[in-house]
Each structure stands twice: as structure tokens, then as C-alpha cells.
């Protein structure tokens, strides 16, 4: 895999990474690969659409803590607003996507905790 260009620390600091707790998860009604997640960020809730459906059962995600980019511009994805992006590692088998691993804290922290 080709590395991405080097960025300045000022570019990284622009990201608002926070721990969120998944409160509900369900299949996206208009997409085969997406799950619709409601997440708790401590002081508010929001919805995120994530392309992890083939790797995670929605019911197993409820209560899981994840890392979210919270300051992305909201985006409409097949009729549902996605207001953030979860962080995940893509596991490749050659050219094929073998697994997606959602990144989460190694021990529980309060929802809304900053990451950085």
C-alpha cells in the first residue's frame, strides 16, 4: 500500500477524535453494506452510517465504545444523515478486504473523552 502524504501537526490537530458509546445499531434501510449507529458522545447523541455490516452483527455492537471523528461535515448517505466517522482497521488478504476491526479503547472511558 502506498503511504499517504506527510501532514503537518496543525492538520492533525484539526481532527476532533472522541470516544462514543453505541446505543443502537441497525441495518441501513437503503444499503447492503451499511449499518446505522446511534452513538452517545456524553453531552449529545448522533447518528453515524458505517460500512461494517458484513463484519458485525448490529446487536453485538450495542454498548461498545468506539473512536469517532466528530467534526466532519454531515453527509447524506442513501437517505440517512451520517454525522461523523468511526475509526476502523481494514485487514486485507491480497487485494480483498478480509475483515474490518472497529477501533475502541482498551478499557471503558466516559463517552465524549477526547482522543489524541
N, C-alpha and C positions, 0 to 999 in steps of 0.2 A: 504494500500500500504506500502510495506517495505521501510524504508528510505535507501538512498544510503550512502556509507561510508563517513565519515567526511574527508574533504580535508584540506590541508594547504593553507594559503593565497597565497603562491607562485604558487600553482596550479591555483587558480582563476585569478591571475594577468596575467597568460599566455593567457587568452582569450582576443581577440580584439573585443569588442562589440561596434557597431556603428549604428547610425540611418541612414536608407536608405529610399529613396522615390521610390515607384513602378512607373515605367514609362510605362511599358506594361505588360499585363498578358494574357496568352492564355493556353488552354488545352495542356498538353504534348501529342505529336503525338503517342506515343507508350505506354501509361499508363493510366488506367482508373481513378486513384485516384490523379494524379499529375497535378499541374499547373506549367507552365514555366513562371518565372517572370524575367523581366529586371529591375534592380534597379540602382538608382543613388546614389553614395556614396560621392558626392561632387567633388572629383578630378578624378573619373572614374566611368564607368558603369560595371556591371557584371550580369551574369545570375545565378539564383537560381531555383532549382526544389523543390517544396514543396507539401507534401501530404495533401492538403487542398481543393481539388476540390469539394468534396461533401458538403462543408460548405460555400464556397464562389463562387460568380459569378465573373469571371475574370474582366468584365467591371467595377464592383464596387470596385475593388482593385486599379485601376489606380489613382495615386495621393496620396494614403495612405502612411503614414510613418510607418515603421516597425523597429524592432530591429534585427540586423543580427550579427551572429558570422562570422567575416571576415577572420580569419586566420586558417580556416580548410583547409586541403589538398583538392584540387579539386577532384571531383568524377564523373565518368561517370554513369548516371542513365538512363538506357534503351535508349542509343544512344545520350543523351544530357548531356553536361557538367554542373554540378552544382558547383558553386564556392562560397560556404557559406551556412549558415543555418539560417532561420528565427526563432525567438523565439515565441512560442505559448503555451497556456494552454490547456490541454486536460480535458474536462468535462466528467466524467464517470457517467453512470447510471448502478450501479452494475458492471458487467463485460463488459458492452457495452459502446463504445465510443458514447456519445450523442452529443458532439459539440467540435469544436476546435476554440479557440479565439486567434487570432493573436495579440501579444503584440505591443503596439505603445505608443509614448509619449502622454501625456495628452494635450499638446499644440504644435504647429509647432516649429521645431528647424531646423537649417541648416543641409542639408544632409551631412553625414560624421561626425556629432557630436559624441563624444565618450560617452559611457555608462559605468558606474562603480561606 
